[in-house]
Amino acid sequence: MRATSATGDIPKGQRRLQNKNRRVEMILVAAKALISEGGSTDFTMQGLAERAGLSLATTYNLIGTKAAVLYLLLDRSLEALAAEQARITAATPIVQVAAMARL
């Protein structure tokens, strides 16, 4: 029998993974906001942690360096772009290029 969390039927390990994923998302959302507001990637990890509402140690433990944060943002953006590109079912390549440009 698996141990379950105090909050329900979700196994403890799965709950931990969900919490980790939620905090990683908080970091990425904060990084996107800092980039949008500042117009650059010139923010500190301390500023990122504060914006995400997490400690600096948690931020480093979950993702790592600032370069790792930026790489993860880029990777997710490219995955989203590829997924959207796969959904475009235009009749001609010109229409496909125009649709991708709007993305």
Residue, then its C-alpha position, 0 to 999 in steps of 0.5 A: m500500500r502506498a503512502t498518501s498525503a494528508t490532503g487526499d488520495i494523491p501519493k506523497g511522491q506524486r504530490r511532491l512532484q506536483n509541488k516542484n512543478r508548480r514552483v518551477e512554473m512560478i519561477l518561469v512566470a517570474a522570469k518572463a515578467l522580469i524580461s518583459e518589464g526590463g526589456s532584457t535578461d539583466f535581472t539577478m537570481q535574487g530578484l527572480a526568487e523574490r518575484a517568484g515568492l521563493s527563496l534564493a536557495t529554492t530557486y537554485n535547487l529547482i532550476g539552477t543557474k540563470a543560464a538554466v532558467l533562460y534555457l528552459l524558457l527558450d526550450r519551452s517557447l520552441e516546444a510551443l512554437a513547434a506544437e503550434q506549427a504542427r496545428i497549422t493546416a494551411a493549403t499553401p506554404i505561403v499561408q503557412v509562413a504567414a500564420m507562423a509569422r503571426l505567432 
